[in-house]
């Protein structure tokens, strides 16, 4: 049984929180949130986004952390625990649990391609390769070249990630996040303060923080705010669940979940407070999100701001930290699953996943965009929905409440269980349906 075997663990409360923040803070915060905020009316988008962050953070994030700790294992054993409680058999749950594990591996493989691009850009910024570029077209040509052939930097990012993972939860994942996440925030705060001092930035702050109530009547504002909140908080039935499995019984999960939601939202706002004012300073509209914003438009904009060369270095250094911490989380679920299923030692499990990740990521590099779309539109919401249904519908109510309230002096209010069972699971189903209908909302 997964419950009885000795398991790696976090060394401290803040080590766990920083690791969870690291898993949540990623490209969705940096290349999508500022674009969504810009496209859907600044504060008009911010209000529904914050509402959904509160709902998902106080239900789904708590649920996945508690589910992992209860099972002392990853999704396969956790889902098996749920079906055993409800149906007397672990087999259906264990089969279902394979989906979020494979989804995590598929997303990690695609993400490692993006991490390779970021390392390439950081190296190019540090060595002055961008100094002669003077137009969007030149940056676009550079990005197209990097996207077409970037195997070396892809492998650099992957090897660094695997070294950290091989060191284990406390010595590897926790220590890496304790270094990288504070540095990410320091760098982004520094960038935001510098851009605040530039002429023309004021218009961006007025846009971000002034509410147009009429915009709240637009259903798309709510749809994309929901998608952004859902994917930003990293609920997918795998990463948060597996990190929760390394928690001790005296961890206050609702308190930890609140901290993760708060700091993830801060990271998204910091990205917006760097990127939107940077666009305003140079008189441009933020008309595109995704890779184009990060690798083409933003470098071109930063070039035009005094000290742009240094800004570009610091920006991509911060982005490397955000991307690496997310990649570590995505690979941890398949690594832990191999350890559990085949009784492999950690170095062996890391080696197997690393080789698979290296080979497949090199093969799928030319089609990474549709690959990531399939993962985000179908697999992530389905994994989150399965985890939500297993924990909140299949496990007994008294068991769920016992697990989420462990180590709390005051149990969560009566609102929690119905909001989690009906609200969170309903929202997750909605994300899946809308994502399929609209071709992605996160």
LOTIDREN-690046 format. One record per residue (C-alpha): residue in one letter; y, z, x. Coordinates in steps of 0.25 Angstrom, whole numbers, padded with zeros to 4 digits, always signed. Layout:
% residues N
aYZX...
//
This chain:
% residues 442
x+0000+0000+0000x+0014-0003+0004x+0019+0011+0001x+0010+0018+0011x+0013+0010+0024x+0023+0014+0034x+0036+0006+0032x+0048+0003+0040x+0060+0010+0035x+0076+0010+0036x+0082+0020+0046x+0093+0023+0038x+0100+0022+0024x+0111+0013+0030x+0101+0004+0038x+0094+0001+0024x+0108-0002+0017x+0113-0011+0029x+0100-0018+0029x+0101-0021+0014x+0116-0025+0015x+0112-0034+0026x+0101-0041+0017x+0111-0042+0006x+0123-0047+0015x+0120-0062+0018x+0125-0076+0016x+0127-0073+0001x+0138-0064+0004x+0144-0073+0015x+0143-0087+0010x+0142-0086-0005x+0149-0073-0010x+0163-0078-0005x+0161-0092-0011x+0157-0086-0024x+0168-0076-0024x+0178-0088-0022x+0171-0097-0032x+0171-0088-0043x+0184-0081-0043x+0184-0070-0033x+0185-0056-0040x+0180-0064-0052x+0167-0066-0045x+0167-0052-0038x+0166-0044-0051x+0153-0050-0057x+0148-0050-0042x+0150-0035-0041x+0144-0032-0055x+0131-0039-0051x+0131-0033-0037x+0131-0019-0044x+0120-0023-0054x+0111-0029-0043x+0114-0019-0033x+0111-0007-0042x+0098-0013-0048x+0092-0024-0040x+0095-0019-0026x+0091-0005-0029x+0078-0010-0036x+0074-0018-0024x+0077-0007-0014x+0069+0003-0022x+0058-0007-0025x+0056-0009-0010x+0056+0006-0007x+0046+0009-0018x+0036-0001-0013x+0039+0002+0002x+0036-0013+0003x+0042-0027+0001x+0042-0035-0012x+0027-0038-0012x+0022-0023-0013x+0034-0019-0021x+0031-0030-0032x+0017-0026-0031x+0021-0011-0034x+0028-0016-0046x+0017-0024-0052x+0007-0013-0049x+0016-0003-0057x+0017-0013-0069x+0003-0020-0069x-0006-0012-0059x-0007-0023-0049x+0001-0026-0037x-0003-0041-0035x+0007-0047-0045x+0019-0040-0038x+0014-0043-0024x+0013-0058-0027x+0027-0058-0033x+0032-0050-0021x+0029-0062-0012x+0041-0070-0019x+0052-0061-0014x+0046-0060+0000x+0044-0075+0001x+0058-0077-0005x+0064-0068+0006x+0057-0075+0017x+0062-0089+0011x+0076-0084+0010x+0075-0078+0024x+0070-0091+0030x+0082-0099+0023x+0092-0088+0027x+0087-0089+0042x+0092-0103+0042x+0106-0098+0037x+0106-0087+0048x+0103-0098+0058x+0116-0105+0054x+0124-0092+0055x+0119-0089+0069x+0123-0104+0073x+0137-0102+0068x+0138-0088+0074x+0134-0094+0088x+0143-0106+0086x+0155-0097+0082x+0152-0088+0095x+0151-0100+0104x+0164-0108+0098x+0156-0119+0092x+0166-0120+0080x+0178-0120+0088x+0180-0135+0088x+0177-0136+0073x+0189-0139+0064x+0184-0143+0050x+0174-0140+0039x+0167-0153+0042x+0164-0148+0057x+0159-0135+0052x+0150-0142+0041x+0144-0151+0052x+0141-0139+0061x+0134-0132+0049x+0126-0144+0046x+0122-0145+0060x+0118-0130+0060x+0110-0132+0047x+0103-0144+0052x+0098-0138+0065x+0099-0123+0068x+0085-0118+0072x+0090-0110+0084x+0099-0101+0077x+0090-0100+0065x+0079-0095+0074x+0089-0085+0081x+0093-0079+0067x+0078-0078+0064x+0074-0072+0077x+0085-0061+0076x+0081-0058+0062x+0066-0057+0065x+0069-0048+0078x+0077-0038+0069x+0066-0038+0058x+0055-0036+0069x+0062-0023+0073x+0059-0017+0059x+0067-0011+0047x+0074+0000+0055x+0075-0005+0069x+0077-0020+0065x+0083-0022+0051x+0091-0009+0049x+0097-0010+0063x+0101-0025+0062x+0108-0022+0048x+0115-0010+0054x+0121-0018+0064x+0123-0032+0057x+0128-0027+0043x+0140-0018+0048x+0144-0029+0058x+0144-0039+0046x+0153-0030+0039x+0162-0027+0051x+0163-0042+0054x+0166-0047+0040x+0177-0036+0038x+0183-0040+0050x+0184-0055+0046x+0189-0051+0032x+0200-0042+0038x+0204-0053+0048x+0205-0064+0037x+0212-0054+0028x+0224-0055+0038x+0225-0070+0038x+0236-0077+0029x+0230-0083+0016x+0219-0073+0015x+0226-0065+0003x+0223-0077-0007x+0208-0074-0005x+0209-0060-0008x+0217-0062-0021x+0206-0072-0025x+0194-0063-0021x+0200-0050-0028x+0208-0055-0040x+0200-0056-0053x+0201-0068-0063x+0194-0062-0076x+0192-0075-0082x+0182-0079-0071x+0173-0068-0075x+0170-0077-0088x+0163-0087-0079x+0148-0085-0079x+0146-0092-0066x+0155-0081-0059x+0144-0071-0064x+0132-0079-0061x+0136-0081-0046x+0141-0067-0045x+0127-0063-0050x+0120-0072-0040x+0129-0068-0028x+0127-0053-0031x+0112-0055-0033x+0109-0062-0020x+0119-0054-0012x+0112-0041-0015x+0099-0047-0009x+0090-0044-0021x+0078-0053-0020x+0066-0044-0021x+0064-0044-0006x+0074-0040+0005x+0080-0027-0003x+0066-0023-0007x+0060-0024+0007x+0072-0016+0013x+0070-0006+0002x+0056-0004+0006x+0060+0002+0019x+0068+0013+0012x+0065+0028+0012x+0062+0036-0001x+0076+0043+0001x+0084+0030+0001x+0094+0030-0011x+0092+0016-0015x+0103+0014-0026x+0113+0020-0016x+0108+0010-0005x+0108-0002-0015x+0123+0001-0018x+0127+0001-0004x+0120-0012-0001x+0127-0019-0014x+0140-0013-0009x+0140-0018+0005x+0134-0032+0001x+0146-0034-0008x+0155-0030+0003x+0149-0040+0012x+0151-0051+0001x+0165-0047-0001x+0168-0046+0014x+0163-0061+0015x+0172-0065+0004x+0184-0058+0011x+0181-0066+0023x+0178-0079+0018x+0187-0081+0006x+0200-0077+0013x+0196-0085+0025x+0195-0097+0016x+0209-0093+0010x+0215-0092+0023x+0212-0106+0027x+0216-0111+0013x+0202-0115+0008x+0194-0112-0004x+0180-0105-0003x+0173-0117-0010x+0159-0116-0004x+0149-0105-0002x+0135-0105+0005x+0133-0110+0019x+0145-0120+0019x+0155-0108+0017x+0149-0100+0029x+0146-0111+0039x+0156-0122+0036x+0168-0118+0028x+0170-0104+0033x+0169-0107+0048x+0180-0118+0046x+0189-0108+0039x+0187-0097+0049x+0191-0108+0060x+0205-0109+0054x+0208-0094+0054x+0214-0088+0067x+0202-0082+0075x+0193-0091+0067x+0183-0092+0079x+0181-0077+0080x+0180-0076+0064x+0169-0086+0064x+0161-0078+0074x+0163-0065+0067x+0160-0071+0054x+0146-0078+0058x+0143-0065+0066x+0144-0057+0052x+0137-0068+0045x+0125-0067+0055x+0124-0052+0052x+0124-0054+0037x+0113-0066+0038x+0104-0058+0048x+0103-0046+0039x+0100-0054+0027x+0089-0062+0035x+0083-0049+0040x+0081-0044+0026x+0075-0057+0020x+0065-0058+0031x+0061-0043+0030x+0054-0045+0017x+0044-0055+0022x+0042-0048+0035x+0039-0034+0027x+0030-0042+0018x+0021-0047+0029x+0020-0033+0035x+0016-0028+0022x+0006-0039+0018x-0001-0042+0031x+0002-0028+0038x+0009-0036+0049x+0018-0028+0059x+0033-0031+0058x+0034-0040+0071x+0023-0048+0066x+0028-0050+0052x+0042-0053+0057x+0036-0064+0066x+0028-0070+0055x+0041-0071+0046x+0049-0075+0058x+0041-0087+0061x+0040-0091+0046x+0055-0089+0045x+0058-0097+0058x+0049-0109+0054x+0053-0110+0039x+0068-0108+0042x+0068-0120+0052x+0061-0128+0042x+0070-0125+0030x+0083-0125+0037x+0087-0139+0032x+0084-0135+0018x+0089-0120+0019x+0099-0122+0007x+0089-0125-0004x+0079-0115+0003x+0089-0104+0001x+0093-0109-0013x+0078-0108-0018x+0077-0094-0012x+0090-0089-0018x+0089-0095-0031x+0074-0093-0034x+0067-0083-0025x+0078-0072-0022x+0081-0069-0037x+0066-0070-0041x+0063-0060-0030x+0073-0051-0035x+0069-0053-0050x+0054-0050-0046x+0058-0037-0038x+0067-0033-0050x+0056-0035-0060x+0045-0028-0052x+0054-0016-0049x+0062-0014-0062x+0052-0020-0072x+0038-0018-0066x+0039-0004-0059x+0040+0008-0069x+0054+0012-0072x+0052+0026-0067x+0047+0021-0054x+0059+0012-0052x+0069+0023-0055x+0061+0032-0046x+0062+0022-0034x+0077+0019-0036x+0081+0033-0037x+0073+0039-0025x+0082+0047-0017x+0093+0047-0027x+0099+0061-0032x+0104+0054-0044x+0095+0043-0051x+0101+0030-0055x+0107+0030-0069x+0099+0024-0081x+0106+0011-0079x+0098+0007-0067x+0085+0004-0073x+0089-0005-0084x+0100-0012-0076x+0089-0015-0065x+0078-0019-0074x+0086-0028-0084x+0099-0030-0076x+0095-0033-0062x+0082-0041-0066x+0090-0049-0077x+0101-0052-0066x+0090-0056-0056x+0084-0065-0067x+0097-0071-0070x+0100-0074-0055x+0087-0081-0054x+0089-0090-0067x+0104-0093-0064x+0100-0096-0049x+0090-0106-0054x+0099-0112-0065x+0112-0113-0056x+0105-0116-0043x+0108-0103-0037x+0118-0092-0039x+0118-0084-0026
//
